[in-house]
Every structure is written in C-alpha cells, then in structure tokens.
Amino acid sequence: MKKTLYLLIGLFITVNASAQQFFGARADYDDAFRPRFGFTMGAAFSNAVPASKSNYDTGALAGFSLGFTYNHPVSYLVSIGAEALYSQKGYAATTQSGRFSQHSQFLDIPVYVKLNAGNKLNVFAGPQISHLLSSNNLYNEGFDESVRGFYQYSGIKTFFAGVIGAGVDINNHVNVNARYTIDLKGTNANGNRYVPEYKHQALQLAFGFKF
C-alpha cells in the first residue's frame, strides 16, 4: 500500500512539473506571436561623416532619443519592427573661422527586420527615413561673426538612412538595445562652400518598454 502511495505521489509530482514546463513554454511561444506596442528612450552620440572634401574637422555630440515602437511577429524567430522617434543629432566643428557646434532635431522612422538569436538576444537591421525638424548653431567666443550665417545648414530636410543593432530582453516588458544609424547619401548644402556635403551618423543606447 505504501509503495503504491509513494508511486502515485511521485507520478503526480512528475506530471505536475511536466505540465508547468509545457504550459510555461507554451505561454512564451504564444507571447512571441502577439503584436506589441511600446515606447523607448535613451542616449544618442552623433557626428558628421564628410561625403566630400571638407575644410574643417568634426567631433561628436551627446543628445537623446525617445518615441514609440511597434513589433509585429512573422514567425517564432522573425518579426517586423517600426518606430517613430524624436532624435537629437549634430556635430562639433573646428573651422578656419573658429569652433562651433550644430544641434539638430529629427523625426526618425526606422523599419527593420528583427531576428530572435536565442537567450533573449535579438539583432535587427533595415532602412530609416529621417526628417529634419530644426537645426541651430552655437558658436564659441571669438568665432568670426561676419561669416557665422554661412555655417547654418539650409539644405534638404529628408534623408534616407540605414540602421543596424542588437538588443536583449530583460523580461517580457523591458529590453535594452544599441544601434548604429548612418545616412545613405550626404546632405545638399545648396552650393554653400562653407558647409560641406556630409552624412549624419549616430550611436544610440536605449531602454524599451513593451505593453
């Protein structure tokens, strides 16, 4: 009788553990196929890459980015992501006339393919549209005032870029990611010889929150 009781208890524990494992895995599997909205915020470090001969050297600026995210699963391993982000970009420059920094605000809309690489790690890549909202220059003391206006950007406002990055899901609602973006084509300075053709580039580190 005791052997039978022990056998039944052991069988119950085994079945219960197997059920918890199955339904836990099933819950993760089902969740992977659920579209998710969210928002993201983080730090951004940007610079300008000259696309033509430049008469000055550039350096990086720090800023931030924030916005909304959407993820639509295609399979257990692949999904399509889209975002609408407010992003700060720019560069610092040392010119023959002095030193200044250009601070720009963009609306970035990346659309990318995300691949689940296992162990809560994912990688993603795709195109991005960036629209310039505003831009202003800050000049250091001693910068030649007679030519300051020539360094203000007044070219095209919409850029096509590429984005590549990787992220880690901390849990079902929080993730961290790092990405690199760069314009696919340089700016158009409308013939202004003081502003060379250049490409925006940025490294962004962000926290994401999914609903």
C-alpha positions in Angstrom: 0.0 0.0 0.0 2.8 2.4 0.9 4.7 1.6 -2.3 1.5 2.3 -4.3 1.0 5.6 -2.4 4.6 6.7 -3.0 4.3 5.7 -6.7 1.2 7.9 -7.1 2.8 10.8 -5.3 5.9 10.5 -7.5 3.7 10.3 -10.6 1.7 13.4 -9.6 4.9 15.4 -9.0 6.3 14.3 -12.4 3.1 15.1 -14.2 2.7 18.5 -12.4 6.3 19.5 -13.2 5.9 18.5 -16.9 2.6 20.4 -17.2 4.2 23.6 -15.7 7.1 23.2 -18.1 4.8 22.7 -21.1 2.4 25.5 -20.3 5.2 27.9 -19.4 6.9 27.2 -22.7 3.5 27.5 -24.5 2.9 30.8 -22.9 6.3 32.1 -24.1 5.5 30.7 -27.6 2.1 32.3 -27.7 3.5 35.6 -26.5 6.1 35.6 -29.3 3.2 35.8 -31.8 1.5 38.8 -30.1 1.9 42.2 -31.7 3.4 44.6 -29.1 3.3 48.4 -28.8 5.7 50.3 -26.5 8.0 53.3 -26.1 11.7 53.8 -25.9 14.1 56.4 -24.5 17.9 56.6 -24.3 21.1 58.4 -25.1 22.5 59.3 -28.5 26.0 60.1 -29.6 26.2 61.6 -33.1 28.7 63.0 -35.6 29.1 64.0 -39.2 30.9 62.0 -41.8 32.1 64.3 -44.7 30.9 63.0 -48.0 33.1 65.4 -49.9 36.3 67.4 -49.2 35.8 69.4 -46.0 37.7 72.5 -44.8 37.1 71.6 -41.1 37.3 68.7 -38.6 34.2 67.4 -36.8 33.7 65.8 -33.4 30.8 64.0 -31.6 27.9 65.5 -29.6 25.7 63.9 -27.0 21.9 64.0 -27.1 18.9 61.8 -26.5 16.1 60.0 -28.4 12.6 58.9 -27.4 9.5 57.7 -29.1 7.1 54.9 -29.8 7.7 51.3 -31.0 5.7 48.5 -32.7 6.7 44.9 -33.2 4.7 42.5 -35.5 5.7 38.8 -35.4 6.1 37.0 -38.7 7.3 33.7 -37.2 8.7 32.5 -33.8 12.1 33.8 -34.8 11.4 36.7 -37.1 9.4 39.9 -36.6 9.0 43.3 -38.3 9.6 46.4 -36.2 8.7 50.1 -36.8 9.4 53.2 -34.7 8.7 56.9 -34.6 11.5 58.7 -32.7 12.4 62.2 -31.8 16.2 62.2 -32.1 18.9 64.8 -31.4 21.9 64.7 -33.7 24.7 67.0 -34.7 28.4 67.6 -34.6 31.1 69.9 -33.2 33.4 71.5 -35.7 36.7 73.3 -35.8 37.0 75.6 -38.8 39.2 78.3 -40.1 36.8 80.9 -38.6 36.6 79.3 -35.2 34.8 76.5 -33.4 31.0 75.8 -33.3 28.5 73.0 -32.8 25.4 72.2 -34.8 22.4 70.8 -32.9 19.6 69.3 -35.0 16.3 67.6 -34.1 14.9 64.8 -36.3 11.9 62.7 -36.6 13.3 59.2 -37.4 11.1 56.4 -38.7 13.1 53.1 -38.9 11.5 49.9 -40.3 13.6 46.8 -39.7 13.6 43.0 -39.6 14.3 41.6 -36.2 15.8 38.1 -35.7 15.5 36.3 -32.4 19.0 34.9 -31.8 18.2 33.0 -28.7 18.9 33.6 -25.0 16.7 36.7 -25.1 19.2 38.2 -27.6 17.9 39.8 -30.9 19.5 41.5 -33.8 17.8 43.9 -36.3 18.6 45.9 -39.5 16.6 47.9 -42.0 16.1 51.3 -43.7 15.2 54.6 -42.0 13.6 57.9 -43.0 14.9 60.9 -41.1 13.2 64.3 -41.4 14.9 67.4 -40.1 12.7 69.4 -37.7 15.1 72.2 -36.8 18.8 73.0 -36.6 20.8 75.7 -34.9 24.5 76.5 -34.4 26.2 77.5 -31.2 29.4 79.5 -31.8 32.3 79.7 -29.4 33.6 83.1 -28.3 35.9 84.5 -30.9 34.2 82.9 -33.9 34.3 85.3 -36.8 30.8 87.0 -36.6 30.9 88.1 -40.2 30.7 84.5 -41.5 28.5 82.8 -38.9 25.4 82.7 -41.1 27.3 80.8 -43.8 27.7 77.8 -41.5 24.0 77.4 -40.8 22.6 74.4 -42.6 19.8 75.2 -45.2 19.8 72.2 -47.5 17.4 69.2 -47.9 15.4 68.1 -44.9 14.6 64.5 -45.6 17.3 61.8 -45.5 17.3 58.1 -46.2 19.5 56.1 -43.7 20.3 52.6 -42.7 20.1 51.1 -39.2 21.6 48.1 -37.6 21.6 47.0 -34.0 21.1 44.4 -31.2 19.1 44.1 -28.1 18.4 42.0 -25.0 15.0 41.3 -23.4 15.4 41.8 -19.7 11.9 40.4 -19.2 8.6 40.3 -21.0 8.2 44.1 -20.8 11.7 45.6 -20.7 14.6 45.5 -23.2 17.8 47.3 -23.8 19.3 47.9 -27.3 22.1 49.5 -29.1 22.0 50.7 -32.7 24.1 52.5 -35.3 22.5 54.7 -38.0 24.1 56.5 -40.9 22.7 58.5 -43.9 22.9 56.7 -47.2 23.5 59.9 -49.0 25.2 63.2 -48.0 23.4 66.5 -47.3 22.8 69.0 -50.1 24.2 72.3 -49.0 22.8 74.2 -52.0 26.2 75.3 -53.2 27.3 76.8 -49.8 31.1 76.3 -49.8 31.2 76.8 -46.1 29.1 73.7 -45.4 30.5 70.5 -46.9 28.3 67.6 -48.0 28.2 65.2 -45.0 26.3 62.3 -43.7 24.7 62.1 -40.2 25.7 59.1 -38.1 24.6 58.2 -34.6 25.1 55.5 -31.9 22.0 55.2 -29.7 21.7 53.3 -26.4 18.1 52.9 -25.2 15.7 51.2 -22.9 12.4 49.9 -24.4 9.1 49.2 -22.6 6.5 46.9 -24.2 2.8 46.7 -23.3 
